[in-house]
Amino acid sequence: MARITVEDCLHEVGDDNRFNLIHLAVKRIKQHRQGEPFLIEAKNKEVVMTLREIAAGEVTFHNVEELPELNDLDGLNDKQEPKEGEEA
């Protein structure tokens, strides 16, 4: 299994700023603790999983606020699909 490093995450966050990386990671961890699913699949603790999301470019400062809304919309679309035998 590949190891995740802070440098991988800093490369994605930019500015070589660990302070910004910590704020992004904390914001995303709080979302996970409120029930938001992880965007990648692996078997690690939540902090490592969050850093993996950041290093993969899945979580950024630009989309971190929108991720819960996007997941809610996905759930709404699933619920609105007509059942078998019903019209749309």
Residue frames relative to the residue before (quaternion, step in Angstrom):
aa qw qx qy qz dx dy dz
M 1.0000 0.0000 0.0000 0.0000 0.00 0.00 0.00
A 0.4507 -0.6937 0.4966 0.2628 3.55 -0.91 0.92
R 0.3895 -0.7145 0.5326 0.2328 3.54 -1.03 0.79
I 0.3476 -0.7044 0.5800 0.2159 3.52 -1.15 0.69
T 0.1031 -0.7969 0.5928 0.0542 3.58 -0.93 0.84
V 0.6241 -0.5291 0.4205 0.3920 3.52 -1.26 0.44
E 0.6171 0.5614 -0.3477 0.4279 3.58 1.03 -0.73
D 0.6076 0.5429 -0.3501 0.4622 3.61 1.06 -0.71
C 0.6833 0.4806 -0.2772 0.4747 3.55 0.95 -0.90
L 0.6470 0.5211 -0.3211 0.4546 3.59 0.96 -0.84
H 0.5938 0.5655 -0.3606 0.4445 3.57 1.08 -0.67
E 0.6969 0.4574 -0.2639 0.4853 3.59 1.00 -0.81
V 0.6797 0.4845 -0.2921 0.4668 3.59 0.99 -0.83
G 0.3416 -0.7637 0.4767 0.2697 3.56 1.07 -0.75
D 0.7941 0.3498 -0.2601 0.4235 3.50 -1.41 0.13
D 0.3648 -0.7492 0.4840 0.2674 3.62 1.25 0.11
N 0.4277 0.7184 -0.4237 0.3486 3.54 1.11 0.82
R 0.2888 -0.7888 0.5228 0.1451 3.58 -0.28 1.27
F 0.5763 0.5900 -0.3718 0.4261 3.58 1.12 -0.64
N 0.6756 0.4747 -0.2904 0.4836 3.60 0.89 -0.90
L 0.6185 0.5454 -0.3407 0.4516 3.58 1.02 -0.77
I 0.6569 0.5089 -0.3114 0.4610 3.59 0.92 -0.89
H 0.6626 0.5046 -0.3140 0.4558 3.59 0.91 -0.85
L 0.6455 0.5064 -0.3173 0.4757 3.58 0.98 -0.79
A 0.6714 0.5004 -0.2994 0.4574 3.59 0.89 -0.91
V 0.6545 0.5078 -0.3180 0.4612 3.60 0.93 -0.85
K 0.6394 0.5254 -0.3271 0.4562 3.58 0.96 -0.85
R 0.6883 0.4730 -0.2819 0.4723 3.59 0.93 -0.88
I 0.6247 0.5289 -0.3435 0.4605 3.62 1.00 -0.74
K 0.6258 0.5244 -0.3396 0.4669 3.60 1.01 -0.75
Q 0.6285 0.5203 -0.3369 0.4698 3.59 1.03 -0.72
H 0.6404 0.5183 -0.3261 0.4635 3.60 0.95 -0.81
R 0.6768 0.4974 -0.2953 0.4553 3.57 0.95 -0.84
Q 0.6627 0.4546 -0.3018 0.5129 3.58 1.27 -0.30
G 0.7027 -0.5130 0.2485 0.4257 3.56 1.25 0.29
E 0.4549 0.6807 -0.4658 0.3356 3.60 1.20 0.06
P 0.4255 -0.7156 0.4872 0.2637 3.60 -0.87 0.86
F 0.5408 -0.5882 0.4847 0.3560 3.55 -1.25 0.39
L 0.4406 -0.7120 0.4904 0.2417 3.57 -1.11 0.69
I 0.7272 0.3057 -0.2104 0.5775 3.57 1.28 -0.16
E 0.3714 -0.7200 0.5370 0.2353 3.54 -1.21 0.40
A 0.3114 0.6906 -0.6061 0.2424 3.53 -0.86 1.09
K 0.3668 -0.7127 0.5480 0.2392 3.55 -1.25 0.21
N 0.3413 0.6993 -0.5463 0.3100 3.52 0.12 1.37
K 0.6245 -0.4971 0.4218 0.4300 3.55 -1.31 0.05
E 0.7048 -0.5209 0.2887 0.3856 3.55 -1.23 0.56
V 0.6304 0.5274 -0.3527 0.4472 3.63 0.99 -0.68
V 0.6733 0.4776 -0.2941 0.4817 3.59 0.89 -0.90
M 0.6353 0.5251 -0.3309 0.4595 3.59 0.98 -0.80
T 0.6489 0.5104 -0.3128 0.4697 3.57 0.99 -0.83
L 0.6529 0.4913 -0.3173 0.4813 3.59 0.94 -0.80
R 0.6145 0.5302 -0.3459 0.4708 3.60 1.07 -0.65
E 0.6257 0.5279 -0.3332 0.4678 3.61 1.02 -0.77
I 0.6692 0.4935 -0.2934 0.4718 3.57 0.95 -0.90
A 0.6738 0.4968 -0.2985 0.4584 3.60 0.86 -0.93
A 0.6726 0.4842 -0.2920 0.4773 3.60 1.10 -0.66
G 0.4962 -0.6756 0.4187 0.3493 3.59 1.25 -0.16
E 0.4463 0.7061 -0.4396 0.3302 3.59 1.28 0.21
V 0.7631 0.2347 -0.1257 0.5889 3.59 1.16 -0.64
T 0.0606 0.7841 -0.6118 0.0842 3.55 -0.78 1.10
F 0.6604 -0.4709 0.3777 0.4465 3.57 -1.27 0.08
H 0.6490 0.5438 -0.3133 0.4299 3.58 1.13 -0.63
N 0.8072 0.2879 -0.1529 0.4920 3.61 0.99 -0.66
V 0.4577 0.7203 -0.4475 0.2675 3.63 1.17 -0.22
E 0.6690 0.4830 -0.3082 0.4734 3.62 1.02 -0.67
E 0.6912 0.4935 -0.2751 0.4506 3.59 1.10 -0.67
L 0.5162 0.6842 -0.4120 0.3093 3.62 1.11 -0.49
P 0.6754 0.4630 -0.3337 0.4670 3.67 0.80 -0.78
E 0.6357 0.5260 -0.3318 0.4574 3.60 1.03 -0.75
L 0.6479 0.5133 -0.3222 0.4615 3.59 0.97 -0.80
N 0.6512 0.5011 -0.3170 0.4737 3.59 0.99 -0.77
D 0.6237 0.5245 -0.3402 0.4692 3.60 1.06 -0.70
L 0.6522 0.5080 -0.3153 0.4660 3.58 0.98 -0.81
D 0.6189 0.5310 -0.3440 0.4655 3.59 1.01 -0.73
G 0.6587 0.5090 -0.3015 0.4648 3.57 0.98 -0.83
L 0.6401 0.5169 -0.3234 0.4674 3.58 1.04 -0.75
N 0.6455 0.5203 -0.3224 0.4569 3.57 0.96 -0.83
D 0.6394 0.5224 -0.3251 0.4610 3.58 1.01 -0.76
K 0.6889 0.4900 -0.2812 0.4541 3.58 0.98 -0.85
Q 0.7010 0.4938 -0.2702 0.4379 3.59 1.09 -0.65
E 0.4716 0.6637 -0.4602 0.3539 3.59 1.19 -0.06
P 0.4725 -0.6837 0.4684 0.3000 3.60 -0.88 0.89
K 0.4829 -0.6511 0.5053 0.2958 3.52 -1.14 0.70
E 0.6651 -0.5000 0.3691 0.4140 3.52 -1.25 0.39
G 0.7866 0.2758 -0.2321 0.5013 3.57 -0.84 1.02
E 0.6532 0.4679 -0.3202 0.5019 3.61 1.26 -0.14
E 0.4560 -0.6637 0.5162 0.2916 3.54 -1.22 0.53
A 0.5444 -0.6362 0.4475 0.3139 3.54 -1.21 0.59
